[in-house]
Structures are given as structure tokens and as C-alpha cells.
Amino acid sequence: MPPKYQDLEQGEIGTCYLMSSIAVITSTAPQVLQTVFVNESNCQDAGISGLLLYNKRQRISIVLLDDFLPCGPKKWHADSEQRVQPIFGHTRGCCGKWYVSLIEKAFAKLEGCYEKIDGGMERYALACLTGGLIKEFNLMETDLLKERLRGNLWNIFCGMHSDPTFHHFLTCSIVPGQFKSDQLQGLFTGHAYGILKMVAVKVGNSMVHLVQLINPYGDDEWKGKYSDERGDITPEMLVQLGVSQGIVKDGVFWMEFETDFL
């Protein structure tokens, strides 16, 4: 069973582009992630995993892996047990615990080594995992600036995210040098975030457009309006957002689409 997106955690190399891609797939269509793994019981019993990935030529590559993972020293955990933990991408807890580590290892084998996947683009990771078509949007381009002024961007992106016919997996990042450090409010430039949900909620007599994102670091979050720290999200809004719990330090956060996300 694939992990929950909240349990993903980036390791000691720069694979945020891969972690955020896995997060949006598990959030939107987890069955897609299951098709990456070759379900052969004989292979699994022998400690072998097979993964179907699309290489840069969009051809399927079958990547075979052993069951060894690079791990650090044993550490104490919340359940008072000492356990080792993979030093690269992994999941918290036990649900689907090896999915992320094996996918990252398959990427490393496909490219040659872990060092060669230290840094990359979300479009490559999503194409490699799904074989789908990739479209990149630069919000500073003239056409998108015009749509932004017309107030159409919410309908454009929300329409893609909720499309019942095709799966659209959305990620985002901030171009380095575009903002001053005091404007980022907990966000990082050159770092990939996954877009999990886009929801319109009623606040008073008006509608507010909120977008939910995940930071694959697993802890650092947005500190501006509607962040966990600010407490702007009321219990009534939580019901509309379909959220049953309050503040959780898991790298998942909400932003207002028009004023902060854009």
C-alpha cells in the first residue's frame, strides 16, 4: 500500500523534486504509484523489487533492485525503540514504508548513482513515474500575467487539478532571487513543493481560494496568512476544507491563492 503523503520525508540529498512528485501522486491518484511496482511474489520473496520507470526518451525501463538501503546509526524513536532509518528519502511510520526509499533508489540506479539525482526538476520526476505529458507554467510570462489580471488563474489551475477525466499532478517552486528573504515567510527558493488541494471556502460573505501544499522536508512551513502558526483557519473553515485536525507539524500548509501563492 502506498504511503500517505503526510508521511513522506526528504533525506540528506536534494530530491525535493522527486518527493513532491510522489506526494501529489499519492494525494491525487495513489493507484498510479502502485503501477510503478512489478507485482511478482517470487521476486519479492527473493528480496528483489522491480520498478517500471520511463527514461528520458519516454521508453519504459525495468529497474531491478535488491533490498539494501543506505541507513544511518540507530536512533531512539517515540515508541522507545531503537531503529535505523534510511539516510535518503523515506516515510515516517510503517505504512508503505519502503515505497519512497525504493523509488528513490530506482531513480539513482537509472541515472547511475545517488549523487546524480541530487537536484533535479519536478517535470522529469513526474514524467519518469507516469509517462505522462508535462507542461511548465511561468507565472511571470505575459499570457499568464494577463490571465492573472483577469482573475482567471484560479479557474485554470483548479480545473486541471479537479479534472475527472485525466490525472493532473501539480507541483511548484520559487525561482531563486525573485524575492527577498524576509518576503518568503518560511518558504525556500529553488525548492519543490507539491500542490495537494485547491478549495474555495466561504468566509463571512465572500469566497476565499485556498491551496494546500506540502514541503518534502516534512517540517518547515509557510508562516503567513492561513498558516498553522497564525490560526486564521476557523473551525467552520476546517469543515469546508475537509480537515479533521488542527495544527500538525508535518510540512503540509494552506495559502491564499491570489494574494500569497501567486
Beta strands, then each sheet from edge to edge (+ up, - down):
strand 1: 8-9
strand 2: 49-54
strand 3: 60-65
strand 4: 75-76
strand 5: 82-83
strand 6: 90-91
strand 7: 171-173
strand 8: 192-203
strand 9: 206-214
strand 10: 252-256
sheet 1: 1+ 6-
sheet 2: 2+ 3-
sheet 3: 4+ 5-
sheet 4: 7+ 8- 9+ 10-
end
